Amino acid sequence: AQSVTQPDIHITVSEGASLELRCNYSYGATPYLFWYVQSPGQGLQLLLKYFSGDTLVQGIKGFEAEFKRSQSSFNLRKPSVHWSDAAEYFCAVGARAAGNKLTFGGGTRVLVKP
Amino acid sequence: EADIYQTPRYLVIGTGKKITLECSQTMGHDKMYWYQQDPGMELHLIHYSYGVNSTEKGDLSSESTVSRIRTEHFPLTLESARPSHTSQYLCASSESSIGAATHFGPGTRLTVT
């Protein structure tokens, strides 16, 4: 079975600074990896996904993520955060054998200081 | 833009009541899912469906039930609500192709008093 770990529960970053959120997964074969963002009281919005091919994936809102098979990681990055980026971020893994069902990490809450 | 809808968005109800959480999607997706999320916690899959008349239980045990009579509609029912059912319920859908992205609805926040 697949699993996802997001080691950082909270991250505080200054507006304009760079942001990196960590995600480690466990799965025996090539996973499908996703990053979602959730604003308070809202559903989840897809930021980006990795399916195959280029390991550096570009997403919406200026986010990117890099798939590193050797480290079983799929870290999310943004070069310069905006106050509107304050939210909860979830990494998720899907697998062919699981029929597109997703397994989520525990989430990382991002706080943005002015 | 196609979308996924959930009603109600917020529900406060007393113990023992029967409730149905509605979910509809306009994308024609075959696969639909219900996730449960406690405040500040991760999401857990409680039900999924791969098409009409197909329903399966997810990884997290739940006392709720679901039905899939139409492609676009995937309601979740609690026959007798209890305080332990207080949570956020997120409906989602995806295409059938491998690795397809899952699209989420806005969620229903349920409080059982």
HADDOCK unambig.tbl for C-alpha pairs under 7 A between the chains (distance, minus, plus):
assign (segid A and resid 32 and name CA) (segid B and resid 99 and name CA) 5.78 0.50 0.50
assign (segid A and resid 42 and name CA) (segid B and resid 106 and name CA) 5.06 0.50 0.50
assign (segid A and resid 42 and name CA) (segid B and resid 107 and name CA) 6.59 0.50 0.50
assign (segid A and resid 43 and name CA) (segid B and resid 90 and name CA) 6.88 0.50 0.50
assign (segid A and resid 43 and name CA) (segid B and resid 104 and name CA) 5.93 0.50 0.50
assign (segid A and resid 43 and name CA) (segid B and resid 105 and name CA) 5.53 0.50 0.50
assign (segid A and resid 43 and name CA) (segid B and resid 106 and name CA) 3.94 0.50 0.50
assign (segid A and resid 43 and name CA) (segid B and resid 107 and name CA) 5.55 0.50 0.50
assign (segid A and resid 44 and name CA) (segid B and resid 104 and name CA) 5.62 0.50 0.50
assign (segid A and resid 45 and name CA) (segid B and resid 104 and name CA) 6.99 0.50 0.50
assign (segid A and resid 51 and name CA) (segid B and resid 99 and name CA) 6.18 0.50 0.50
assign (segid A and resid 94 and name CA) (segid B and resid 99 and name CA) 6.93 0.50 0.50
assign (segid A and resid 96 and name CA) (segid B and resid 98 and name CA) 6.12 0.50 0.50
assign (segid A and resid 100 and name CA) (segid B and resid 98 and name CA) 6.43 0.50 0.50
assign (segid A and resid 100 and name CA) (segid B and resid 99 and name CA) 6.14 0.50 0.50
assign (segid A and resid 100 and name CA) (segid B and resid 100 and name CA) 6.99 0.50 0.50
assign (segid A and resid 104 and name CA) (segid B and resid 42 and name CA) 6.34 0.50 0.50
assign (segid A and resid 104 and name CA) (segid B and resid 43 and name CA) 6.13 0.50 0.50
assign (segid A and resid 105 and name CA) (segid B and resid 42 and name CA) 6.18 0.50 0.50
assign (segid A and resid 106 and name CA) (segid B and resid 41 and name CA) 6.00 0.50 0.50
assign (segid A and resid 106 and name CA) (segid B and resid 42 and name CA) 4.45 0.50 0.50
assign (segid A and resid 107 and name CA) (segid B and resid 42 and name CA) 6.18 0.50 0.50
